[in-house]
Amino acid sequence: MPRPRRSPASQVLSNAAYIGNRVSWKVSLLIGALFFVVFFWVVPAWLGARLEATESPRLRPALEALVGRRLHWFKWLAVGIALTFGYFAARNYFRLARHTRTGEQNSGLIAKLLARLFA
């Protein structure tokens, strides 16, 4: 039986947990801060600017409906990534051992839940 497909945001957070578990605490903290800034401020601002620059009067309402309502997804993703990398930065600072695969999945799940709560 094939494995069910996950959403792209869920895959991004799972990959963040995988990477955060394997790098040092400094790198984890730096990556988390960088991706938070990119997904929380840069990507929504860039998409908003591209939306404002659209000159077609017929295309603009459709793009506003499609993109404008979904900009909060990037903020949700930014909070989830920051929580995931922040957790692994703190954990890797205090402990030398890595999580098992189950631990990675559980921390990714907790980050997803908290991101929905905070964003």
Backbone torsions as a table, in degrees:
resi	resn	phi	psi	omega
1	MET	NA	129.3	-178.9
2	PRO	-69.7	151.4	179.0
3	ARG	-71.8	135.4	-179.2
4	PRO	-65.1	145.3	179.8
5	ARG	-73.2	139.9	175.9
6	ARG	-102.8	162.6	179.0
7	SER	-70.5	156.0	178.4
8	PRO	-59.5	-38.2	179.2
9	ALA	-65.1	-38.8	178.1
10	SER	-64.9	-38.7	177.9
11	GLN	-66.9	-37.3	178.5
12	VAL	-63.8	-43.7	179.8
13	LEU	-68.6	-35.1	175.5
14	SER	-65.3	-40.6	177.0
15	ASN	-66.7	-36.1	177.2
16	ALA	-63.9	-40.5	177.5
17	ALA	-65.0	-40.2	178.8
18	TYR	-62.0	-46.4	-178.3
19	ILE	-70.1	-44.6	-178.7
20	GLY	-60.8	-29.7	179.1
21	ASN	-73.7	-21.1	-172.9
22	ARG	-106.8	-5.0	179.8
23	VAL	-109.8	168.2	179.4
24	SER	-69.9	168.1	-177.2
25	TRP	-66.9	-32.3	179.3
26	LYS	-67.8	-44.7	179.5
27	VAL	-66.1	-40.0	178.5
28	SER	-61.9	-42.9	178.5
29	LEU	-65.4	-41.8	179.6
30	LEU	-66.0	-45.8	179.8
31	ILE	-63.8	-42.8	179.3
32	GLY	-61.2	-43.9	179.0
33	ALA	-66.3	-41.3	-179.7
34	LEU	-63.2	-49.3	-179.2
35	PHE	-68.8	-30.6	175.7
36	PHE	-62.8	-47.0	179.7
37	VAL	-62.4	-43.5	-177.7
38	VAL	-64.6	-49.4	-174.9
39	PHE	-80.9	-24.3	-177.7
40	PHE	-87.3	-35.7	-175.9
41	TRP	-118.5	-45.6	-171.3
42	VAL	-71.2	-51.8	-176.7
43	VAL	-64.0	-47.5	177.0
44	PRO	-61.9	-37.8	178.1
45	ALA	-66.0	-40.8	179.2
46	TRP	-66.0	-44.2	178.2
47	LEU	-64.6	-39.0	177.1
48	GLY	-63.8	-39.8	177.9
49	ALA	-66.4	-40.5	177.7
50	ARG	-65.3	-36.2	178.4
51	LEU	-67.4	-40.9	178.1
52	GLU	-68.4	-29.0	-178.2
53	ALA	-81.1	-6.1	179.2
54	THR	-68.3	125.0	-174.8
55	GLU	-98.3	-17.1	-177.0
56	SER	-73.5	119.9	-178.4
57	PRO	-69.2	-23.3	178.8
58	ARG	-84.5	-33.3	-175.8
59	LEU	-82.4	-30.3	-174.4
60	ARG	-60.7	-46.0	178.8
61	PRO	-62.3	-35.7	178.8
62	ALA	-67.9	-41.1	178.4
63	LEU	-67.8	-37.5	177.1
64	GLU	-62.9	-40.3	178.9
65	ALA	-68.1	-37.6	-177.2
66	LEU	-77.9	-48.8	-174.2
67	VAL	-89.2	-42.5	-174.2
68	GLY	-60.0	-37.6	-179.4
69	ARG	-76.8	-14.2	-175.2
70	ARG	-110.2	9.3	178.7
71	LEU	-66.3	-26.6	179.4
72	HIS	-68.1	-19.2	176.9
73	TRP	-62.6	-36.8	179.2
74	PHE	-67.3	-36.2	177.7
75	LYS	-68.3	-39.4	175.6
76	TRP	-60.6	-44.6	-180.0
77	LEU	-64.7	-39.6	179.1
78	ALA	-63.1	-43.4	179.1
79	VAL	-65.6	-42.0	178.7
80	GLY	-62.6	-43.0	178.6
81	ILE	-65.6	-43.2	179.7
82	ALA	-63.2	-41.9	177.8
83	LEU	-64.5	-41.8	-179.2
84	THR	-64.1	-52.4	-179.2
85	PHE	-68.8	-33.5	176.3
86	GLY	-64.6	-40.7	176.9
87	TYR	-61.3	-48.0	-178.2
88	PHE	-69.7	-29.6	175.6
89	ALA	-64.9	-46.2	178.9
90	ALA	-66.2	-42.7	-178.6
91	ARG	-66.6	-43.4	-179.6
92	ASN	-70.3	-23.5	176.5
93	TYR	-70.4	-40.0	-175.7
94	PHE	-93.5	-20.8	-178.1
95	ARG	-129.1	146.9	179.3
96	LEU	-93.5	-26.5	-176.9
97	ALA	-77.9	147.4	178.3
98	ARG	-87.2	160.7	171.9
99	HIS	-71.1	155.6	168.8
100	THR	-79.3	176.7	179.3
101	ARG	-61.2	-39.1	178.2
102	THR	-64.0	-40.3	177.5
103	GLY	-63.6	-38.5	175.9
104	GLU	-62.0	-46.0	-179.1
105	GLN	-64.1	-40.7	179.9
106	ASN	-66.4	-40.9	179.3
107	SER	-68.8	-34.4	174.8
108	GLY	-64.6	-39.9	177.7
109	LEU	-64.4	-43.1	178.6
110	ILE	-64.3	-39.4	178.0
111	ALA	-63.6	-39.7	178.2
112	LYS	-63.0	-45.5	-180.0
113	LEU	-63.4	-45.0	179.6
114	LEU	-67.5	-34.3	178.7
115	ALA	-64.9	-38.9	176.2
116	ARG	-65.0	-33.5	-179.9
117	LEU	-72.4	-42.5	-174.7
118	PHE	-84.6	-31.5	-174.8
119	ALA	-91.3	NA	NA
